[in-house]
Amino acid sequence: MTGKGTGTFGRVYLTKFRRNQTFYAMKVLKKSEVVRLKQVEHINSEKQILARVNYPFIVNLFTTFQDDRHLYMLLEYVIGGELFSHLRKAGQFTNDMTRFYAAEIVLAIEYLHAKDIIYRDLKPENLLLDSAGHVKITDFGFAKHVEDRTWTLCGTPEYLAPEIIQSKGHGKAVDWWALGILIFEMLAGYPPFFDDNPFGIYEKILAGRIYFPPHIDPTAKDLIKRLLTADRTKRLGNLKGGSDDIKNHKWFRGVDWQGLYDRTVGAPIVPPSIHPGDTSNFEKYPEVVDDETGQTGDPYRSLFMNF
């Protein structure tokens, strides 16, 4: 197993199944850290949601299991790395490149919302590219099945909708806000609201002033403004027409939505890979030694009964 990602309480390893020589991504979570950081509900929710979704632009979960210390999630290995890495390498994406990725994300969010799932963590770091360059949304730790509203404060500061910051209760509209942030960041190379600390970011989000670089296409600017509407009752995607209002926006004119779903539309970036287990598109992380050698038994099993 090769470490290819790390988080607060877990790591992702490239794993090879000997029987069929297939590569997978193994997400390994330390139970004691999940409990200490009060993430039990999020982890159980991630497992349940990934187990019931199946879509071309969402990472596949094959199985989950556990031992006394860890939780394991066996996911498809998405070889092309994070969209974040490709964006940082390019500096910014062209209008056409941004439109391609945004369109695939629109389809994925539309699918999730139809199942009453809010994603709540849209950002370049959570978007992987497969071998053909298509998007795969990963990391469903903040995703939640909600029919109306939820009040949990979670997400990444730069991408939080005003209603999350103000604890007003939030619903599916937060994902369309985050899409507006993402489109801006892909086109500009940086998010529209940024500061050295989260509270500075929150203040700027609530103030709502967006400064567009001059090179951004006017129709893209119009879409971003409509998505970054502070009043969620007037936000594109959350109106009577739902996601169709976004798909029918003039910036998306000419997009072959069925072709995208069928993955017959060519991607702007085809990540280089030499073999199915190539990790060159990911950062390398040093191996860590588990320091819980003295632990006996599993004090947390009752918290993860359905894992």
C-alpha positions in Angstrom: 0.0 0.0 0.0 1.2 3.5 -0.9 0.1 6.6 1.0 -1.5 9.0 -1.4 -3.5 11.4 0.8 -3.9 12.4 4.4 -6.5 14.1 6.6 -7.1 15.1 10.2 -8.0 11.6 11.4 -7.4 9.4 8.3 -5.3 8.5 5.4 -5.9 7.2 1.9 -3.7 4.4 0.5 -3.3 3.0 -3.0 -4.2 -0.7 -2.5 -3.8 -3.6 -5.0 -6.2 -6.6 -4.8 -4.0 -9.6 -5.4 -6.8 -11.8 -6.8 -7.7 -9.6 -9.8 -4.7 -7.2 -9.8 -7.0 -4.2 -9.5 -6.0 -1.0 -7.8 -8.3 0.7 -5.2 -8.1 3.7 -2.9 -8.3 2.5 0.8 -9.5 5.2 3.2 -8.3 4.3 6.7 -9.8 6.2 9.6 -8.6 5.9 13.2 -11.6 5.4 15.5 -10.1 7.2 18.5 -9.5 10.3 16.4 -12.9 10.2 14.8 -14.5 10.1 18.3 -12.1 12.7 19.7 -12.9 15.1 16.9 -16.7 14.4 17.2 -16.9 13.1 13.6 -18.8 9.9 14.3 -22.0 11.1 12.7 -20.2 12.5 9.7 -18.3 9.3 9.0 -21.4 7.1 9.4 -23.3 9.4 7.1 -20.5 9.4 4.5 -20.6 5.6 4.4 -24.4 5.4 4.1 -24.6 8.1 1.4 -21.8 6.6 -0.7 -23.4 3.2 -0.4 -26.6 4.5 -2.0 -25.3 6.6 -4.9 -24.1 5.5 -8.3 -23.2 8.2 -10.8 -20.5 8.8 -13.4 -19.1 11.8 -11.7 -19.1 10.5 -8.1 -16.4 8.2 -6.7 -17.6 4.6 -6.2 -17.6 2.9 -2.8 -17.1 -0.9 -3.1 -17.2 -2.0 0.6 -16.5 -1.0 4.2 -15.2 -2.9 7.2 -13.5 -2.3 10.5 -11.2 -3.8 13.1 -10.6 -2.8 16.7 -8.8 0.5 15.9 -9.7 1.5 12.4 -12.5 2.0 9.9 -11.8 1.1 6.2 -13.5 2.3 3.1 -12.6 0.7 -0.2 -13.1 3.2 -3.0 -12.3 3.3 -6.7 -8.8 4.6 -7.4 -9.2 7.8 -9.5 -5.8 8.1 -11.1 -5.7 11.7 -12.3 -5.2 13.5 -9.0 -7.0 16.5 -7.6 -8.5 19.2 -9.8 -6.8 21.5 -7.2 -3.3 20.4 -8.4 -4.1 20.9 -12.0 -5.6 24.3 -11.3 -2.5 25.4 -9.3 -0.2 24.1 -12.1 -2.2 26.1 -14.7 -2.7 29.2 -12.6 -6.2 29.5 -13.9 -8.5 27.7 -16.4 -9.8 29.0 -19.7 -13.5 29.7 -20.1 -14.0 26.4 -22.0 -12.1 24.3 -19.5 -14.1 25.8 -16.6 -17.4 25.3 -18.4 -16.6 21.6 -18.9 -15.8 20.9 -15.3 -18.7 23.1 -14.0 -21.1 21.2 -16.3 -20.1 17.8 -15.0 -20.4 19.1 -11.4 -23.9 20.5 -12.1 -25.0 17.0 -13.3 -23.6 15.4 -10.1 -25.2 18.0 -7.7 -28.5 17.7 -9.6 -28.3 13.9 -9.1 -27.5 14.2 -5.4 -30.3 16.8 -4.8 -32.8 14.5 -6.5 -32.0 12.0 -3.7 -32.3 14.8 -1.0 -28.5 14.8 -0.4 -26.7 18.0 0.2 -23.0 17.7 -0.6 -21.7 20.8 1.4 -18.0 20.5 0.6 -17.5 21.5 -3.0 -14.0 22.7 -3.7 -11.1 21.8 -6.0 -9.4 19.5 -3.5 -12.5 17.3 -3.4 -12.7 16.9 -7.2 -10.6 14.2 -8.8 -9.9 13.5 -12.5 -10.2 10.0 -13.8 -7.9 8.5 -16.5 -10.0 10.2 -19.3 -10.0 13.6 -17.5 -13.6 13.5 -16.2 -14.6 14.7 -12.8 -15.2 12.4 -9.8 -16.5 14.1 -6.6 -14.9 12.5 -3.5 -15.0 13.0 0.3 -18.6 12.9 1.4 -17.8 13.6 5.1 -20.0 16.7 5.2 -22.8 15.3 2.9 -26.2 14.9 4.5 -29.6 13.4 3.7 -31.9 16.4 4.3 -35.4 16.9 3.0 -35.7 20.5 4.1 -33.0 22.2 6.2 -30.1 21.5 8.5 -28.3 23.7 11.0 -24.8 22.2 11.2 -21.9 24.6 10.6 -19.5 22.7 8.3 -17.6 23.1 5.1 -14.6 25.1 3.9 -14.6 28.8 4.9 -14.1 30.3 1.4 -17.0 28.2 0.1 -19.6 28.7 2.8 -22.9 30.3 1.9 -24.1 33.2 4.0 -27.0 31.2 5.5 -24.5 28.7 6.9 -22.4 31.4 8.5 -25.5 33.1 10.0 -26.8 29.7 11.3 -30.2 30.4 9.6 -30.7 26.8 8.7 -29.6 25.7 5.2 -30.6 23.4 2.4 -29.6 22.4 -1.1 -29.0 26.0 -2.2 -25.6 26.0 -0.4 -24.3 23.7 -3.1 -25.2 26.1 -5.9 -23.5 29.0 -3.9 -20.4 26.8 -3.7 -20.6 26.2 -7.5 -20.4 29.9 -8.0 -17.3 30.1 -5.8 -15.8 27.2 -7.7 -16.4 28.7 -11.1 -14.9 32.0 -10.0 -11.8 30.2 -8.6 -11.3 28.2 -11.8 -11.5 31.3 -13.9 -9.5 33.6 -11.7 -7.1 31.3 -10.0 -8.3 32.3 -6.5 -11.6 32.4 -4.7 -13.7 35.6 -4.6 -13.6 35.9 -0.8 -10.3 35.3 1.0 -8.5 36.5 4.1 -5.8 35.3 6.5 -8.3 34.0 9.0 -11.8 32.4 8.7 -13.6 35.3 10.4 -12.2 37.7 7.9 -13.5 35.5 5.1 -16.9 35.3 6.8 -17.1 39.1 7.0 -16.3 39.4 3.3 -18.9 36.7 2.3 -21.6 38.6 4.3 -20.5 41.9 2.8 -20.9 40.3 -0.6 -18.6 42.5 -2.7 -17.1 40.5 -5.6 -14.2 41.9 -7.7 -14.0 40.2 -11.0 -10.7 40.1 -13.0 -11.2 41.9 -16.4 -10.6 38.7 -18.4 -13.7 36.8 -17.1 -16.3 36.3 -19.7 -19.4 38.5 -19.2 -21.8 35.5 -19.3 -19.7 33.7 -16.8 -19.8 36.8 -14.6 -23.6 36.9 -14.9 -23.9 33.2 -13.8 -21.5 33.7 -10.9 -23.5 36.7 -9.6 -26.7 34.7 -9.9 -25.2 31.8 -8.0 -23.6 34.1 -5.4 -26.9 35.7 -4.5 -27.0 36.1 -0.7 -30.8 35.7 -0.6 -31.2 32.0 -1.2 -34.8 32.4 -2.3 -33.5 34.4 -5.3 -30.4 32.2 -5.9 -30.1 30.4 -9.3 -30.7 26.7 -8.8 -33.0 27.3 -5.9 -35.8 28.9 -8.0 -38.9 27.3 -9.5 -36.9 25.9 -12.4 -34.3 24.2 -10.1 -31.1 23.1 -11.7 -32.6 23.5 -15.2 -32.2 27.3 -14.7 -28.5 26.8 -14.4 -28.2 24.4 -17.3 -30.2 26.8 -19.5 -28.0 29.8 -18.6 -26.3 31.4 -21.6 -22.9 30.6 -20.3 -23.7 26.9 -20.7 -25.1 27.4 -24.2 -23.9 24.7 -26.6 -23.1 22.1 -23.8 -24.0 18.6 -24.8 -25.5 17.5 -21.4 -26.3 14.0 -22.6 -22.9 13.6 -24.2 -21.3 14.7 -20.9 -23.3 12.1 -18.9 -22.3 9.5 -21.4 -18.7 10.6 -21.1 -18.4 10.9 -24.9 -17.3 14.6 -24.7 -13.5 14.9 -24.6 -12.0 16.4 -21.5 -9.7 19.4 -21.6 -7.0 17.7 -19.4 -6.1 14.0 -19.8 -3.9 13.2 -16.8 -0.7 11.4 -17.7 -0.4 7.8 -16.4 2.0 5.0 -17.2 0.1 2.1 -15.6 -3.2 1.6 -13.6 -1.4 2.0 -10.3 0.5 5.2 -11.2 0.5 7.7 -8.4 2.4 10.5 -10.1 -0.6 12.8 -10.2 -0.8 12.8 -6.3 1.5 14.3 -3.7 3.5 11.7 -1.7 3.0 11.5 2.1 5.4 9.8 4.5 4.2 6.7 6.2 3.1 7.0 9.8 3.5 4.6 12.7 0.4 3.8 14.7 1.0 4.8 18.3 -1.8 2.7 19.9 0.2 -0.4 20.4 -1.2 -0.9 24.0 -4.8 -0.8 23.1 -6.8 -4.0 23.7 -10.4 -4.5 22.6 -12.6 -2.0 20.8 -14.3 0.6 23.1 -15.9 2.3 20.0 -17.6 -0.6 18.2 -21.1 0.4 19.3 -20.6 3.8 17.6 -20.0 2.2 14.2 -22.4 -0.7 14.2 -23.5 -0.3 10.6 -20.0 0.2 9.2 
